[in-house]
Amino acid sequence: MVAAVVSKAHRAEPAGHGRRRLQRRDLLAAGLGAAGIGAVTVPLAASGPPPAPIVVASGTASPTVHDIRAFGAVGDGKADDTEALAAACRTDDIPPVVYLPAGEYRITAWPDLPDGSVVYGDGADVTTVFCDRDTTLVDLAGKQRIRFARMGFYLSGPGATAIRLAECFRCSFDTVLIRGNHLADNWPRYAGQKGVVLEANTGGTSFIDCDINNFGVGLSTSCIQNYVTSSKFSGNRIGVLGTGNDHNAGLALTNVEFVSDNDPATTDRHLFVDGAANNWWLTNVWFEGSDIAVQVGTAGQGGPSQFGMVNCKVAARSCDIDLIYCRQPYLANIAFDADPGGSPAELRIDEAGCPEGIAVNLISGAGAEIGPRVFPSNWQVLGRGQTHRPTFTGPVTARAEGAEEILRAVAPDGAGLASVLASGAWLSDHADAGVVLRDPEGGYWRLGVAPDGALRTAPLGRDRPVR
């Protein structure tokens, strides 16, 4: 291992010379490991000679950290810092590590970034990149492993997009705030404003501890295998859109919060899969403040091949979860509720588009659980102490424990109707509910017993009895 050292010339420089040591925490924030990183000096724009290249004193090659202020950036929200950013991002050898200290940087166009670039600031709320044009600010195409961290983007153009990734692989956003201009009182002016667009087979993108707020569409995707975790969508007209009726559209969201106010003009739907799509998985997700919290699929167009929600809390004004089309829906451990002033349908299922599915432990805010009548006939539903409409495709074995009954049929009020006893005997507790048999010509007969023990039959006609 080669120890990182600082030359004597650097240590001897007077404080007024305009250089400072970049601290280890800065390098770690930029996504650089501790091993192999040498001491780094950054020229300050406020004093000293004109900006000079960063000096890295180490026995091995190390990433060069480019402080945007060293390239002429002002960061006051008024000066145009576009050229300074472009200069900081230029590199002839290794990918750049670009540092934006606390400030507001007015940028009109984002420069091209080589694979592996890192752009970071001092915090999502204190390092802000501002753009007031109808443009796509950060437009990445065919890039790999570009990382943004600890910074914010603010877009005010009605048709602007903050970040677009096309054919990109393993790019990441860590503690990044992405904010637009959509509010209840300016709808629909900013309906076309988008926070993040994932398209053209982009994969492996991760959003960690991010906030995507106040857009017409917070995040739209026509790709699969991208991930959002520990993040928040707030005040978007549509939070996440599975877009384009594209069979590849999909997303995994974990520990994510979707929130908004109760003004109908603010948020229509938090999550909307608007047609044919791939796999969507939601785990530990919170929804509140929308007309429809989750809409899966579109009538006449289709929906995802798989859609799963596990350990979620869902509240809305008119409908919590609207399942219109999905080949394999799976819902487990979901609590349903109403937004203030709302009385939503907690769960709607279109039987034509979602004929089969699985539901486990769905808790109603208006009662103990979602009633069985909500589910189409081929759904498998497991509630607290109850199972609705199970389908078995092989031998079913029920084993008695001691003298307990093996099976019991009860009425809605809990009264016993019939049982299979531990001995295997069948017992009917109602005299008029004996065994029903069908004769060879298609007639049905009920077998009963008289008080003297004599067996008798009663004709039931040719229609299959339902009682």
N, C-alpha and C positions, 0 to 999 in steps of 0.2 A: 504494500500500500504506500502511495506517495503522499506525504503530509502536505497540506495546503499551507503556503507561507505568503507573507506580504513582504515585498522588498524593502530594504532600508530607506530607499529614496521615498517610498510612499509613506513610511512611518515618520520621516523627517519633515514632511510637508507641513507648513503652518496651517492653522485652522482656517484662515481667510483664503486659502488657495482655491476653495470651492469644490473639494471632494469629500465624500463621506464613505464609510464602510457600509456595504449592504449587509444587513444583519442576517443571521441564519434563518430567522423566522420568515424573512422575505423570500429566501430561496425555497423554503419548504412550501410557502404559500403559492409559489409559482409552479409547484408540482415537481420539484427537483429533489432527489434523494440526498441524504447527508454524505454518502460515500463519494469521494472523488471531486467534491466541490471545493474550489479554492476560494481565497478571499477575493472579493469583488469591489471595485470602486466605481462610483457613479458620479459623473460631473453634474453639478447643480447649475441650473439655468439662471439662478438669481445673482450669481457673482462669479468672479474669476474669468478666465479666458474663454473664448468661444467653445461650444460643445466639442468634445473629443471622444474618440471611441472608448468604450468601456475596457478597463484593464482587468484581466483575470490572471492572477499570479498563482500558478499551480504547475506541478510537474506533468499533469496530463491535461488533455483538452477538456474544457468544461463549458457548459452553455453560457452565452453572454446575455446578461440581463440588460435590456434597453429601457431606461427610464424615459418615457415620452417627453418629459419636460426638458431633458437634455437635448432634444431635437427641435425645440422651439415651441412646444405646446404651452398654452397659457392656462387652460382649465377654468375659465371664469364664466362659461356659458355664453359668452358674447363673441369672442375671437373664434375664427375658423381654424380648428386644429387638425383638419384633414391631412394636410401635407406633412405635418409633424408625425402623425400616426403612420403614414406611409413610409416615412424615412426610418422610423423605429422598427418597422416590420421587414425592412430589406435585409437580406443576408446572402452571402456568397458561399457559405460553407454549412454550418449546422443550423437547424431550425431556430428561429428567434424566440426569446422569452421576453415579452413586452410587459412593462410595468406601468400602470396608470395610477399615480398617487391620488389621494383624495382630491376631488374637484369635479367640475362639470365641463365635459369636453364636447364641443359642438362639432359634429362630424357629418359630412354630406355624402361620403362614399367610403366604404371599408376597403382597405387594400387586400390584394391577394396574399394568402398565407401558405407557406410550404407545409407539407405533412409534418406532424409532430410539433407544431407551434404551440406556445402557451401565451395566453393573454390574461393578466390578472390585475386586480386593484387592491384597495385597502378595505373594501367592504361593499356589499350590495347597495347600501343606502348612502354611501359617502363618495364612491367613485361612479359617476354617471356619464354615460355616453348619450348625447342628445341629438336627435335628427328631426328636422321639421319638414322634410321633403316626402313626396309620394314616391317612395322607392323601396327596394329591398336592401336593407342596410348591410347585413352580413349575409353574403351569398356564397356558400361553399358548394363546389361541384367536384366530385371525384377526389375528395380529400380523405386522409386517414389520421386519426388520433390527434386532432386539434382540440385544445382544452381552453375553456374560459372559466375563470374563477373569481369570486369576491368582487363583483362589479354589477352595475345596473345599466339597462338600456331603456331609454324613454323615447317613444315615437309619437309625433303629433300630426303627421300627415294622414288625412282620412282614408287614403288607399294604401298606406304603408304596410310593409311586412318587416318585422324586426330581424328574424333569422330564418334562412332557408337552407336546407341541406338536400342535395341531390347526388345520388351514387356515392355517398360518404360512408365511411366505416369507422366505428369505435371513437367517434368524437364525444366530448363530454362537457357538461355545464354544471359547475359546482358552486352553490351559494350565489346564484345569479338572479337578479330581479329584472323582469322584462315587463314593461308597463306601456299601455296605450292610453287613448283619450276617451274611450267609450264610457258614458255615464247615462243615467236614466233620462236626464233632461236634454241630451243631444242625440238620442236615437231618432232616426236611423242613420245619421250622418256618418258614423264610424263603423257601420255594419261590415264594410269591406276591409277593415283594418285587422291584420293577423299578427299574432305573436311569434309562433314557430310553425314552419311548414316542413314536413318530412316527406320526401317523394323520391321517385326513380330508384327504388331498391336500396335506399339508405338503411343501414342496419347497425345494431350494437350501440346506438346513441343512448346516453344516459343523462338524466336530469336529476340531480341530487340536491336537496335543500334549496329548491328554486321557487320563485314566485312569478306567476304569469297572470297579470291583472289587466282588466279594463280594455279588452279588445272585442271586436266583432266576433272573432274566433280566436280563442287562446292558443290552441295547438290543433293542427290538422295533419292527418297522416294517411298515406296510401301505401305504407310499408309495414313490414312485420319485424319482430325481434328488436324493438326499441323499448326503453324502460324509463319510468318516472317514479321516484321514491322520495319520501319525506318532503313533499312539495305541496304548494298551495295554488289553487286557481280561484281568483276572486273577481267578481264584478264583470265577467265576460258575458256577452250575449249568448254565445255557445262556448262552453269551457273547452271540451275536446270533441273534435269532429273526425269520425272515420269516413273519409271523403272519397268521392269520385266513383262510387259503386264499383270499387276495385277489389278483386278477390284477394289481393295482398294486404289490404289495410288491417292493421291489428296493433295492439299495445298492451303492455303490462304495467299496471299502476299498483303501488304498494305504499301504505301509510301516507295517503294523499287526502287533502281536504279541498272540497268544492264549496264555496260559500258566496253569498251575495245578500243584498238587501231584499225587501219584500215589494219593491216597486216593479210592476209587470214589465216596464220598459227596460229594466236593467238586464235580467237574465231569463231567457226563454227555456233553454235546456243546458244542463251541466255536461252531460255526455250524450252524444248522438251518433250512432252508427247508421249512416243514411242509405245503406244499400248493401250489396254483396261485399263480404269482407272475410278476413281470416280469423285468427284467434284473439279474443279479448279476455284478459284476466284481471280482476280487481280484488285486492286483498287489503283489509283494514282501511277502508275508504269511507269518508264522511261527506254527506250531501245535505245542504240546506239552502233555501233562498232561490227558488226557481219555479217556473210553471210546471215543467216535467223534469224530474231529476235525471232519469236515465231512460232513453228511448233506444231500443235495439231493433234495427231493421226498418224497412220501409215497404208498405204494401205495394205489390206489383213490381218491386225491384229486387228484393231479397234482403239478406242480412248475413251475419257472421256464421262461419262453420262451427265455432265454439264460442260460448260466452259464459264466463263464470264469475260469480260474486261470492266472497267468503268474508265473514266477520265485518259487515258493513252497517252503517246507520244511514237511513235514507228518509228525508223529509222534503215535501214539495207543497205547492198550492193546489194543483189539479190532479196530478198523478205522480206517485213515487217511482214506480218501475213499469214501463210500457213495453212488453215483449211482443213485437209485431212479427218478426221473422228471425228464426235462429234454428239451426239444425240440431245443436246439442247444448241447450241451456242448463246451467247448474247453479242453484242458489242455495247457500248454506249460512246459517247463523246471521240472519239479517233482521234488524229492528226497523220497523216502519213507523213513521210519525207524520204529523202535519205541521207545515209552517204556520206561524201566527195568522189567524184569520182564514186559513184554508181548511178544506174538508176533502182531501184528495182520495181518489181511488188508490188504495195502497199497492195493489198489483193487478195489472191487466195483462191477459194472455190471449193472443189471437190463435184460436185452435187450428185454423188453416195454415198459419205460418210457423207455429210452434206446437205441433201435435204431441210431441214427446219431450220430457224433461225430468229433472230431478230437483226436488226441493226438500231441504232439511232444516228444521227448527227455525221457521219464519215467525217472528213475533210481531203482532199487530199492536199499534199504539191505541187502537180503539177496543181491543179485546185481548184474549190470551194468545191467539195465533191466527194466521190466515186460514179462513174456512176452506173445506175441501171443494166447495162448489166453484171456487175461483179457477181450479185446475182442470184442463182437458182430461178426458177419460184415460189417456195412456200415460199420464204423468205418474211418477213414483214419488209419493209425498210422505215424509216422516216427520211427525210432530212430537210434541212432548207427551209421551205415553201413547201415541197413536200412529198408525200407519194407514195411509189411504191408497187404495188401488194398486197393490203390489202385483207384479206379474212374475210367475215362476215358470221356468222352462225345463225343469227336471224334477226328480223325486223330491218331495218336501217331507222332512222328518220332524215330528214334534215329540219330545220325550217328557214324560211325567216325572216330577220329583216327589217321591213318597206317594201320599194319597191325593195329591192335587190333581185337578182336571188337566187334561192335555190341551183341549180347546174349549172356548166358551163363546157363545153368541149372545149378545145383550141388545135390548131395545135402546132407543135414544135416551130414555130416562134411567138406564142402567139396570133395568130388570132383566133377569135371566130368561133366555128363550130356549136354548139348547146347549148341550155339552157333549164332548167326547171324554168319558171318564178315564181314570188312570188304568182301568182294566182293558180299555179299548172299546167298551160298550158305548153306544150312542143313546143319549137321553134327551127327550123332548119334554119341556116343562109346560106345554100347552096342549090341551086335549084336541083342539082343532088345528093343530100344526104338525100332524104326523108326517110320515114318509109319503112323498109324491112319486108315483111310478107312471111310466108311459107304456101303453100297450102296443102290440105290433102294428096296429092300424093307425097310430098317431094320436089316440085319445089319452088324456091324463086322468089319473085316479089318485085320490087321497086315501091312505091307509090309516084307519083309526081303531080304537079299542073301546068296547062297551064296558059299563061298570062291572059286569059279570066276567070280564076278561075275553069276551068273544071279539074276534076281529071283524071289521066291516070296511067296506069301501064306499067312497062317494065320488061320482063322476065330476070332472072339472072342465070338460070340453077339450077342444083341440088347440086352443091357444095356450102357450107356455105360461104357467102361473108365475106371478111376480110376488105373491104373498103366500 
